[in-house]
Amino acid sequence: MCPALSFIVRCQPLYRSRCFISPPFIIPCQFNSTLSPISNKEASVTLTSGGLPRFHIPLPSRDETCIFSLRPLSNTVGDLVKAIENEDKGVDRVAFLGNDGLRFAKANSIEMLLTNDFVIEINDKRFPVSVENLGIPSDLGPKELGQVRALVSRLNTVFSAEDVQAEKEREIKKRIADIQLQLEPFEEKRISLAQAASARTRRVTWLGLGAMGLQFGLLARLTWWEYSWDIMEPVTYFVGYGTTMAMYAYFVVTRQDYTFPEVFDREYLKTFYKGAAAQGFDVERYNDLRDSLAQLQSDLKRLRDPLYVNLPLQQTKYLVKEDVEVEGASQ
């Protein structure tokens, strides 16, 4: 029979040794258990193709199973507890218990949790979990266990490097797309200005060739038809020396050698900048965007290098095509 009255003895903490007896009061007859009831739903652990454990855990609020993926070495039991609480706000208590009933501390790694079967306790429900299907041997010696841990550590490093590489690659691609979007209105004006500057520079080049031909014809006429070579020889000497003086004057003013490619480029740039100022084309802003784009593309190429993600080295320089843009190319 259930007793009608009950006395409850309450003890103070260990640093206070005296106890007291509370007054008697009537309580109903009940049978309590220290363990939560086992749920009808099942929790399980599986391995992905990459070797990462996936926890299939039923959550109480929506009565549905949620999947949590973690890393054996870098993640802890506390990370899994936090993920469960963030996923379901109706979870008040989460604990992981071993077969002996002892609770795993939150600082323990997921690797230690998966060494033996365990129980997940969520609120007032318990979910037994078996790790036999994972194929993890539990009777390894110290030497074999050390080798396995070293291998797992190396694999975890590779997986982490792949994740970091993928995250950085997504970030760089996003920044490249943003810069390319900003460059679109600049490119339209640049192409128009480049075509106009190139056409004008070619016209000036042909005019220079025509002037040289006219000079040659005039000197030939004066030498063989109007006068003689004895009279025109000093004239041609001073014409040649005057041309040399003009080339030296060009160097003094521009600080550049008088070579045809440099003269062509200088005339092209003068025309381009003059047209850019007339149309409101911000050359400095365009150059900054192009420099940033080139730097990001270089970073992306280096990020995809096989050595960065611990892959075998390949002769990628023969496989990657380099695109070189030539502005103002002659037609």
PyMOL commands that set and color helices and strands:
alter all, ss='L'
color gray80, all
select helices_A, chain A and resi 77-87+110-113+132-134+142-226+229-254+260-279+283-303+306-309+316-318
alter helices_A, ss='H'
color red, helices_A
select strands_A, chain A and resi 9-11+19-21+44-47+53-59+64-69+94-98+118-122+125-129
alter strands_A, ss='S'
color yellow, strands_A
deselect
rebuild
show_as cartoon
